[in-house]
Amino acid sequence: MKGEGRQGRVQRQVSLPLREPPGKDIFRHMSEQTNNPETADGSVRVRFGPSPTGFLHIGGARTALFNYIFSRQRKGPFLLRIEDTDADRKPEGATQAIIDGMRFLGLEWDEGPEKGGDYGPYYQSERADLHKELVASLLKNEKAYYDFLSQEETAGLRELHRDAKSFTAAVRSRNTPLRFQLEDGEKAPVRFMVPEGETAIADLVRGEVKVQNCDVEDFVIARANESVLYNLAVVGDDHGMEITHVVRGEDHLSNTFKQKLLFEALGFKVPQYAHIPLILAPGGGKLSKRHDAVSVTEYEEKGYLPEAMINFLARMGWSYDDKEEIFSLDDLVEKFDLGKVSKAGAVYDLKKLDHLGGHYIRQLSVDELVQRFLDYLGKFSPDTFDLAEVASGIGRDKLEAILSLEQERITRLGELPDRIAYYFEDPVEPDKGARKALRKKRDSVALVERYCESLAGKFPDGWGSADHEVLEEHVKGFLESEEAGLGDLAQPVRALLTGRSATPGLFEVMAILGMETCLRRIGKLQEWVDKAIS
């Protein structure tokens, strides 16, 4: 038993049910005094505790990242705990979405769902027996009491007593004498009795933060059906899992005061806290879907690389110096410092993410880019292309040639399907810019037709995907003989071949498309000019 035999400590036992091995009635006994805020060997134990009420929000993802980095710096385990006590707010698939989002980012946990560990269960809903023991302990020691007021009576008192001090006094008065036990057949919620005094938190980000306890009302810790509310459940689980440091968003600060009071009332050692700033929308205020994607899943679906997301999340609210902005996960483990996390809100800036997205795309080899793109297509857009055709052999060689042209032009994988579609299917009609080019160069119809004839004569056996320089040399000679400029030819030909006005280099595109495709598409010149004019 941890802590056993240490002098000067009062030992009271709290049983903690294990998750592993499943199906067995095993209990692990822990004293209420542990070596928090650090373990015996000086390492730390941190956790990320998302509530499965939806997908993994980018604010939660940043919290998970900071916890992960901190654990790796201090050589301690990183736990994932699903805080699913709110049965009414658990959409189907939400827990799996959180797990998938964590894995997409590369934030693999050491203990938790799908991993197990010695401190389970790692689903809060499966720890109800422990939570009930804590309620019983607080009632027994008269640090909590039953509240027999109806919901209507409580609401009425809240209208009359707007501040915490007078509301608490009214609730206690209406429940006098306070009761710590129920009679047969009775049901009532349980309120924690907030003691007099002051509660201070030595926050690793914000410094010392204090609250007068009279500003914290006697808060409910258990419902009438005996289910325990968030604050007490978290305290029991953090203690039971020997969590040494709690790194989370500043929106939890008001909960932290309540939780510290509970830790102290139960005789538990209080972990160290670090409250990181919230992610704000551009211009301030709460970030929401109207500003852009807010879940990690949405960013994955858009095709942002996980390396870009990690760098983006880390830089929201933290900086290393005034110069560096590119950080891999390994860099962050080496350089990140909670003490350099800003107290001010971190502003969401999609332009920064796009900048980082482009950087990490460019860092990939062409082969890596192809594989990531194929993986992306297989997961999110399997019907866009014939994956079997483009994944190997000549098809893969063609895809490598295509993506090598696009690599400098994109910020995320999700841009590629639309950008490269014309390599695989004839464009149906020109876009706005291509229409303009065709209208502007409608007098070049005869020139383009002669160019088409010249190509067929020059390359009777076609050309290869690497022959763009040969094609460029040919067009120079052709234009010189025609006494025409490149713009007279290139703009309408680009429009015909791609349906677009902006693409990679024309001759690189032609080389990949091949002669047969080029001549077929150029042959639609008059039809497309008529469309552009109409």
C-alpha positions as CSV (number, residue, x, y, z in Angstrom):
1,M,0.0,0.0,0.0
2,K,1.4,3.4,-1.0
3,G,2.2,5.6,1.9
4,E,2.1,2.8,4.4
5,G,4.4,3.1,7.4
6,R,5.0,6.8,7.0
7,Q,5.0,8.6,10.4
8,G,2.7,11.4,11.3
9,R,0.0,10.6,8.7
10,V,-3.5,9.6,9.5
11,Q,-4.5,6.6,7.2
12,R,-8.1,6.1,6.2
13,Q,-8.9,3.6,3.5
14,V,-10.8,4.3,0.3
15,S,-11.3,1.4,-2.0
16,L,-10.7,1.9,-5.6
17,P,-12.1,-0.7,-8.1
18,L,-9.8,-1.7,-10.8
19,R,-10.8,-1.9,-14.5
20,E,-8.2,-4.6,-15.3
21,P,-8.6,-7.5,-15.6
22,P,-12.3,-7.1,-16.7
23,G,-14.9,-9.2,-15.1
24,K,-13.1,-9.7,-11.8
25,D,-14.1,-8.1,-8.4
26,I,-10.8,-6.7,-7.5
27,F,-10.1,-3.7,-5.2
28,R,-7.0,-1.6,-4.9
29,H,-6.7,0.1,-1.5
30,M,-5.2,3.6,-1.3
31,S,-4.6,5.9,1.6
32,E,-6.1,9.3,1.5
33,Q,-2.5,10.7,1.8
34,T,-0.4,10.2,-1.3
35,N,2.8,11.6,-2.6
36,N,1.0,14.2,-4.7
37,P,1.8,16.6,-6.3
38,E,4.6,14.3,-7.5
39,T,5.1,10.6,-7.2
40,A,7.8,9.0,-5.0
41,D,10.3,9.0,-7.9
42,G,9.6,12.6,-8.7
43,S,7.7,11.9,-11.9
44,V,4.3,13.3,-12.7
45,R,0.9,11.8,-13.6
46,V,-1.3,13.9,-15.8
47,R,-4.6,13.3,-17.4
48,F,-6.9,14.6,-20.2
49,G,-10.5,14.2,-19.2
50,P,-12.8,15.0,-22.1
51,S,-16.6,14.8,-21.7
52,P,-18.1,12.8,-24.7
53,T,-20.7,15.4,-25.5
54,G,-19.5,15.8,-29.1
55,F,-16.3,15.6,-31.1
56,L,-12.9,16.6,-29.8
57,H,-13.0,20.4,-29.8
58,I,-9.7,22.2,-30.8
59,G,-9.7,23.8,-27.3
60,G,-9.7,20.3,-25.8
61,A,-7.1,19.1,-28.2
62,R,-4.8,21.9,-27.1
63,T,-5.4,20.9,-23.5
64,A,-4.5,17.3,-24.4
65,L,-1.4,18.5,-26.2
66,F,-0.1,20.5,-23.3
67,N,-0.7,17.6,-20.9
68,Y,1.0,15.2,-23.3
69,I,4.1,17.5,-23.6
70,F,4.3,18.1,-19.9
71,S,4.1,14.3,-19.2
72,R,6.9,13.6,-21.7
73,Q,9.1,16.3,-20.3
74,R,8.7,15.0,-16.7
75,K,8.9,11.3,-17.7
76,G,5.5,10.5,-16.3
77,P,2.4,8.8,-17.8
78,F,-0.3,10.6,-19.7
79,L,-3.8,9.3,-19.0
80,L,-7.0,9.5,-21.0
81,R,-10.1,9.5,-18.8
82,I,-13.6,9.7,-20.4
83,E,-15.7,11.8,-18.1
84,D,-19.1,10.4,-19.1
85,T,-21.2,10.9,-16.0
86,D,-23.8,13.0,-17.8
87,A,-26.0,10.3,-19.3
88,D,-28.2,12.8,-21.1
89,R,-25.4,14.3,-23.1
90,K,-23.6,11.4,-24.7
91,P,-24.2,11.3,-28.5
92,E,-23.5,8.0,-30.1
93,G,-20.0,7.8,-31.4
94,A,-18.7,10.8,-29.4
95,T,-16.2,8.8,-27.3
96,Q,-14.8,7.1,-30.4
97,A,-14.5,10.5,-32.1
98,I,-12.4,11.7,-29.2
99,I,-10.1,8.6,-29.4
100,D,-9.8,9.0,-33.2
101,G,-9.0,12.7,-32.8
102,M,-6.3,12.0,-30.3
103,R,-4.7,9.3,-32.5
104,F,-4.9,11.6,-35.6
105,L,-2.8,14.2,-33.7
106,G,-0.4,11.5,-32.5
107,L,-1.2,12.1,-28.8
108,E,-1.1,8.4,-27.7
109,W,-2.0,7.9,-24.0
110,D,-0.2,5.5,-21.6
111,E,-3.3,4.6,-19.6
112,G,-6.9,4.7,-20.5
113,P,-9.5,3.3,-22.9
114,E,-8.2,0.6,-25.2
115,K,-5.0,0.6,-23.1
116,G,-6.1,-0.3,-19.5
117,G,-3.8,0.3,-16.6
118,D,-3.5,-0.1,-12.8
119,Y,-5.7,2.9,-12.0
120,G,-8.9,2.1,-13.9
121,P,-11.7,2.1,-14.7
122,Y,-10.9,5.0,-17.1
123,Y,-14.6,5.7,-17.8
124,Q,-15.9,7.9,-15.1
125,S,-19.3,6.3,-15.3
126,E,-17.8,3.0,-14.2
127,R,-16.4,4.5,-11.0
128,A,-19.8,5.2,-9.4
129,D,-19.2,3.0,-6.4
130,L,-16.1,5.0,-5.4
131,H,-17.9,8.3,-5.9
132,K,-20.7,7.1,-3.5
133,E,-18.1,6.2,-0.9
134,L,-16.8,9.8,-1.0
135,V,-20.3,11.2,-0.5
136,A,-20.8,8.8,2.5
137,S,-17.5,10.0,3.9
138,L,-18.4,13.7,3.7
139,L,-21.8,13.0,5.2
140,K,-20.4,11.0,8.0
141,N,-17.9,13.7,8.9
142,E,-20.7,16.3,8.6
143,K,-19.0,18.1,5.8
144,A,-22.0,17.7,3.5
145,Y,-25.8,17.6,4.2
146,Y,-29.0,16.5,2.6
147,D,-31.0,19.3,1.0
148,F,-34.8,18.6,1.2
149,L,-35.9,21.7,-0.7
150,S,-37.9,21.2,-3.8
151,Q,-36.6,22.5,-7.1
152,E,-39.3,25.2,-7.0
153,E,-38.2,26.2,-3.5
154,T,-34.6,26.3,-4.5
155,A,-35.4,28.5,-7.5
156,G,-37.4,30.8,-5.3
157,L,-34.5,31.2,-2.9
158,R,-32.1,31.9,-5.7
159,E,-34.4,34.7,-6.9
160,L,-34.4,36.3,-3.5
161,H,-30.7,35.7,-2.7
162,R,-28.6,36.6,-5.7
163,D,-25.2,36.3,-3.9
164,A,-23.6,33.0,-2.8
165,K,-23.4,34.0,0.9
166,S,-27.0,34.8,1.5
167,F,-28.2,31.9,-0.7
168,T,-26.2,29.4,1.3
169,A,-27.5,30.9,4.6
170,A,-31.1,30.6,3.3
171,V,-30.6,27.0,2.2
172,R,-29.0,26.0,5.5
173,S,-31.8,27.8,7.4
174,R,-34.6,26.0,5.5
175,N,-32.9,22.7,6.1
176,T,-32.2,23.3,9.9
177,P,-31.5,21.1,11.7
178,L,-29.1,19.8,9.0
179,R,-29.4,16.1,8.4
180,F,-26.6,13.8,7.5
181,Q,-28.7,10.6,7.1
182,L,-31.9,9.6,5.4
183,E,-34.9,7.9,6.8
184,D,-36.3,4.9,5.0
185,G,-37.8,5.9,1.7
186,E,-36.4,9.4,1.7
187,K,-34.4,10.8,-1.2
188,A,-32.6,14.1,-1.4
189,P,-29.6,15.7,-3.1
190,V,-26.5,16.3,-1.1
191,R,-24.8,19.7,-0.8
192,F,-21.2,20.2,0.2
193,M,-20.9,22.5,3.2
194,V,-18.4,25.2,2.2
195,P,-16.3,26.2,5.2
196,E,-15.5,29.7,6.2
197,G,-12.2,31.3,5.2
198,E,-10.3,31.7,1.9
199,T,-9.2,29.3,-0.8
200,A,-6.0,30.0,-2.7
201,I,-4.6,28.2,-5.7
202,A,-0.9,28.4,-6.7
203,D,-1.5,28.3,-10.4
204,L,1.4,27.4,-12.7
205,V,0.2,29.8,-15.4
206,R,-1.8,32.5,-13.6
207,G,0.1,32.7,-10.3
208,E,-1.7,32.8,-7.0
209,V,-5.5,33.0,-7.4
210,K,-7.8,33.5,-4.4
211,V,-11.5,33.4,-3.6
212,Q,-13.3,34.1,-0.4
213,N,-15.3,31.0,0.5
214,C,-18.4,33.1,1.2
215,D,-18.5,33.7,-2.5
216,V,-18.8,30.0,-3.1
217,E,-22.3,28.6,-2.4
218,D,-22.9,25.2,-0.8
219,F,-22.9,23.3,-4.1
220,V,-24.6,20.0,-4.9
221,I,-22.3,17.0,-5.1
222,A,-24.8,14.2,-5.5
223,R,-28.3,14.0,-7.0
224,A,-31.3,12.5,-5.2
225,N,-30.8,9.3,-7.2
226,E,-27.3,9.1,-5.6
227,S,-25.4,9.8,-8.9
228,V,-22.5,12.1,-8.2
229,L,-21.9,15.4,-10.0
230,Y,-18.8,16.4,-11.9
231,N,-16.8,18.2,-9.2
232,L,-16.8,15.4,-6.6
233,A,-16.3,12.7,-9.3
234,V,-13.2,14.5,-10.6
235,V,-11.8,14.9,-7.2
236,G,-12.2,11.2,-6.4
237,D,-10.8,10.1,-9.8
238,D,-7.8,12.5,-9.7
239,H,-7.0,11.2,-6.2
240,G,-7.6,7.6,-7.1
241,M,-5.4,7.8,-10.2
242,E,-2.7,9.7,-8.3
243,I,-2.9,12.7,-10.6
244,T,-0.1,15.2,-9.7
245,H,-0.8,18.0,-12.1
246,V,-4.1,19.2,-13.6
247,V,-3.6,21.3,-16.8
248,R,-6.9,22.5,-18.3
249,G,-8.7,25.6,-19.6
250,E,-9.3,28.7,-17.6
251,D,-13.1,28.1,-17.8
252,H,-12.5,25.4,-15.2
253,L,-11.1,27.9,-12.6
254,S,-14.3,28.3,-10.7
255,N,-14.6,24.5,-10.5
256,T,-11.0,24.3,-9.2
257,F,-11.9,26.3,-6.0
258,K,-14.7,23.9,-5.3
259,Q,-12.5,20.9,-6.1
260,K,-9.7,22.1,-3.8
261,L,-12.3,22.4,-1.0
262,L,-13.4,18.9,-1.6
263,F,-9.8,17.6,-1.7
264,E,-9.1,19.2,1.7
265,A,-12.4,18.0,3.2
266,L,-11.6,14.4,2.2
267,G,-8.1,14.7,3.5
268,F,-6.6,14.3,0.0
269,K,-3.4,16.0,-1.2
270,V,-4.3,18.7,-3.7
271,P,-2.6,18.4,-7.2
272,Q,-0.9,21.4,-8.8
273,Y,-3.1,23.3,-11.3
274,A,-2.3,25.2,-14.5
275,H,-5.2,27.0,-16.2
276,I,-4.4,27.8,-19.8
277,P,-6.2,30.6,-21.7
278,L,-9.2,30.0,-23.8
279,I,-9.1,30.0,-27.6
280,L,-11.0,33.1,-28.8
281,A,-12.6,33.9,-32.1
282,P,-11.1,36.6,-34.3
283,G,-12.0,39.9,-32.7
284,G,-12.7,38.2,-29.3
285,G,-15.5,36.2,-28.0
286,K,-16.2,32.5,-27.9
287,L,-15.0,30.4,-30.9
288,S,-17.9,28.7,-32.7
289,K,-18.7,27.0,-36.0
290,R,-19.6,30.2,-37.6
291,H,-15.9,31.2,-37.4
292,D,-14.7,27.9,-38.9
293,A,-14.3,24.2,-38.0
294,V,-14.1,23.7,-34.2
295,S,-13.5,19.9,-34.0
296,V,-10.4,18.0,-34.7
297,T,-12.4,15.7,-37.0
298,E,-13.3,18.5,-39.2
299,Y,-9.7,19.6,-39.7
300,E,-8.8,16.0,-40.5
301,E,-11.6,15.9,-43.0
302,K,-10.3,19.1,-44.6
303,G,-6.9,17.4,-45.0
304,Y,-4.7,19.4,-42.6
305,L,-1.6,17.4,-41.6
306,P,-1.4,16.4,-38.0
307,E,2.0,18.1,-37.8
308,A,0.5,21.4,-38.8
309,M,-2.3,21.0,-36.3
310,I,0.1,20.2,-33.4
311,N,2.2,23.3,-34.3
312,F,-0.9,25.4,-34.6
313,L,-2.4,24.3,-31.3
314,A,0.9,24.8,-29.4
315,R,1.3,28.3,-30.7
316,M,-2.1,29.5,-29.5
317,G,-1.2,30.9,-26.1
318,W,2.4,29.9,-26.0
319,S,5.6,31.2,-27.5
320,Y,9.2,30.1,-27.3
321,D,10.8,33.4,-28.5
322,D,10.1,36.2,-30.9
323,K,11.5,34.3,-33.9
324,E,10.7,30.6,-34.0
325,E,7.3,29.5,-35.1
326,I,7.9,26.0,-36.5
327,F,7.8,23.3,-33.8
328,S,7.5,19.5,-34.3
329,L,6.1,17.5,-31.4
330,D,9.7,16.5,-30.4
331,D,10.7,20.2,-30.5
332,L,7.8,21.0,-28.2
333,V,8.8,18.3,-25.7
334,E,12.2,19.9,-25.6
335,K,11.3,23.6,-25.6
336,F,7.7,23.9,-24.2
337,D,7.4,25.7,-20.8
338,L,4.1,26.1,-18.9
339,G,5.6,29.2,-17.4
340,K,5.6,30.9,-20.8
341,V,1.9,30.2,-21.5
342,S,0.1,33.5,-21.8
343,K,-2.7,34.5,-19.4
344,A,-4.5,36.3,-22.1
345,G,-6.9,34.6,-24.5
346,A,-5.4,33.0,-27.5
347,V,-6.9,34.2,-30.8
348,Y,-7.8,31.7,-33.5
349,D,-6.2,32.6,-36.8
350,L,-6.9,30.3,-39.8
351,K,-4.3,32.1,-41.9
352,K,-1.6,30.8,-39.5
353,L,-2.9,27.3,-39.8
354,D,-2.9,27.5,-43.6
355,H,0.7,28.9,-43.5
356,L,1.7,25.9,-41.3
357,G,-0.2,23.5,-43.4
358,G,1.7,24.6,-46.5
359,H,5.0,24.4,-44.7
360,Y,4.5,20.8,-43.6
361,I,3.1,19.8,-47.0
362,R,6.4,21.0,-48.5
363,Q,8.5,19.1,-46.0
364,L,7.2,15.8,-47.3
365,S,8.9,13.8,-50.0
366,V,6.8,13.3,-53.1
367,D,6.4,9.7,-52.2
368,E,5.2,10.6,-48.7
369,L,2.8,13.1,-50.0
370,V,1.4,10.5,-52.4
371,Q,0.9,8.0,-49.6
372,R,-0.7,10.5,-47.3
373,F,-3.0,11.6,-50.1
374,L,-4.0,8.0,-50.9
375,D,-4.7,7.4,-47.2
376,Y,-6.8,10.5,-47.0
377,L,-8.8,9.5,-50.1
378,G,-9.3,6.0,-48.7
379,K,-10.8,7.4,-45.5
380,F,-12.7,10.5,-46.6
381,S,-13.3,10.3,-50.4
382,P,-12.8,6.7,-51.7
383,D,-15.0,7.3,-54.8
384,T,-13.1,10.4,-56.1
385,F,-10.6,8.4,-58.1
386,D,-10.1,4.7,-58.9
387,L,-7.8,4.1,-56.0
388,A,-6.6,0.7,-57.3
389,E,-5.5,2.4,-60.5
390,V,-3.6,5.4,-58.9
391,A,-2.1,3.5,-56.0
392,S,0.4,1.4,-57.9
393,G,2.4,1.0,-61.1
394,I,1.9,3.6,-63.9
395,G,-1.0,5.2,-62.0
396,R,1.2,5.9,-59.0
397,D,4.0,7.3,-61.2
398,K,1.4,9.6,-62.8
399,L,0.1,10.7,-59.4
400,E,3.7,11.4,-58.2
401,A,4.2,13.6,-61.2
402,I,0.9,15.5,-60.6
403,L,1.5,16.0,-56.9
404,S,5.0,17.2,-57.4
405,L,3.5,20.1,-59.4
406,E,0.8,20.8,-56.7
407,Q,3.0,20.5,-53.6
408,E,4.1,24.1,-53.5
409,R,0.5,25.3,-54.1
410,I,-1.6,23.7,-51.4
411,T,-2.0,24.0,-47.7
412,R,-4.0,20.8,-47.0
413,L,-4.7,17.4,-48.7
414,G,-8.4,18.3,-49.1
415,E,-7.6,20.8,-51.8
416,L,-6.2,18.1,-54.1
417,P,-9.2,16.2,-55.4
418,D,-10.7,19.3,-57.1
419,R,-7.3,20.7,-58.2
420,I,-6.2,17.6,-60.0
421,A,-9.5,16.3,-61.3
422,Y,-8.8,17.4,-64.9
423,Y,-5.9,14.9,-65.1
424,F,-8.4,12.1,-64.8
425,E,-11.5,13.4,-66.5
426,D,-12.1,15.9,-69.3
427,P,-13.4,19.2,-67.9
428,V,-17.1,19.7,-68.6
429,E,-16.9,23.5,-69.1
430,P,-14.5,26.3,-68.4
431,D,-14.5,28.2,-65.1
432,K,-15.0,31.9,-64.9
433,G,-11.3,32.7,-65.6
434,A,-11.0,30.3,-68.4
435,R,-14.2,31.7,-70.0
436,K,-12.6,35.1,-69.9
437,A,-9.4,33.8,-71.5
438,L,-11.4,32.1,-74.3
439,R,-13.4,35.3,-75.0
440,K,-10.3,37.4,-75.0
441,K,-8.4,35.1,-77.3
442,R,-11.2,34.1,-79.6
443,D,-9.2,35.4,-82.6
444,S,-6.6,32.7,-81.8
445,V,-8.8,29.8,-82.9
446,A,-6.9,29.4,-86.2
447,L,-3.5,29.7,-84.4
448,V,-4.5,27.0,-81.8
449,E,-5.8,24.7,-84.6
450,R,-2.4,25.0,-86.4
451,Y,-0.6,24.3,-83.2
452,C,-2.6,21.1,-82.7
453,E,-1.6,20.0,-86.2
454,S,2.1,20.9,-85.4
455,L,2.0,18.8,-82.3
456,A,0.7,15.8,-84.1
457,G,3.4,16.2,-86.8
458,K,6.2,16.7,-84.3
459,F,5.3,13.9,-82.0
460,P,3.9,11.0,-84.1
461,D,4.5,8.6,-81.2
462,G,3.4,11.0,-78.5
463,W,5.5,12.2,-75.6
464,G,6.4,11.1,-72.0
465,S,5.4,12.6,-68.7
466,A,8.8,14.1,-68.3
467,D,9.0,15.8,-71.7
468,H,7.8,19.2,-70.7
469,E,11.1,20.9,-71.8
470,V,10.8,19.3,-75.3
471,L,7.2,20.6,-75.5
472,E,8.3,24.1,-74.5
473,E,11.1,24.1,-77.1
474,H,8.6,23.1,-79.7
475,V,6.1,25.8,-78.9
476,K,8.9,28.4,-79.1
477,G,9.7,27.4,-82.6
478,F,6.1,27.2,-83.6
479,L,5.3,30.7,-82.3
480,E,8.4,32.1,-83.9
481,S,7.3,30.8,-87.3
482,E,3.7,32.1,-86.6
483,E,5.1,35.5,-85.5
484,A,2.8,35.2,-82.4
485,G,3.2,35.6,-78.7
486,L,3.0,32.9,-76.0
487,G,-0.1,34.5,-74.5
488,D,-2.0,34.2,-77.7
489,L,-1.6,30.4,-77.5
490,A,-1.1,29.5,-73.9
491,Q,-4.3,31.0,-72.4
492,P,-6.8,29.3,-74.7
493,V,-4.8,26.0,-74.6
494,R,-4.7,26.0,-70.8
495,A,-8.4,26.7,-70.7
496,L,-9.2,23.8,-73.1
497,L,-6.9,21.3,-71.3
498,T,-7.9,22.0,-67.7
499,G,-11.1,24.1,-67.8
500,R,-9.2,26.6,-65.6
501,S,-7.2,29.8,-65.9
502,A,-4.7,29.0,-63.1
503,T,-2.7,25.8,-63.0
504,P,0.8,24.6,-62.7
505,G,3.1,25.2,-65.7
506,L,1.3,24.5,-69.0
507,F,3.9,22.3,-70.5
508,E,4.3,20.2,-67.3
509,V,0.5,19.7,-67.4
510,M,0.6,18.7,-71.1
511,A,3.4,16.3,-70.5
512,I,1.4,14.4,-67.9
513,L,-1.9,14.5,-69.8
514,G,-0.2,12.9,-72.9
515,M,-0.7,13.7,-76.6
516,E,-3.9,11.8,-77.1
517,T,-5.7,13.6,-74.3
518,C,-4.3,17.0,-75.3
519,L,-5.3,16.7,-78.9
520,R,-8.8,15.5,-78.0
521,R,-9.4,18.4,-75.6
522,I,-7.9,21.1,-77.9
523,G,-10.2,19.8,-80.6
524,K,-13.1,21.2,-78.7
525,L,-11.8,24.8,-79.2
526,Q,-14.6,26.2,-81.3
527,E,-17.3,24.6,-79.1
528,W,-15.8,26.1,-75.9
529,V,-15.2,29.5,-77.5
530,D,-18.9,29.6,-78.5
531,K,-19.8,28.7,-74.8
532,A,-17.6,31.5,-73.5
533,I,-19.1,34.1,-75.8
534,S,-22.8,33.1,-75.2
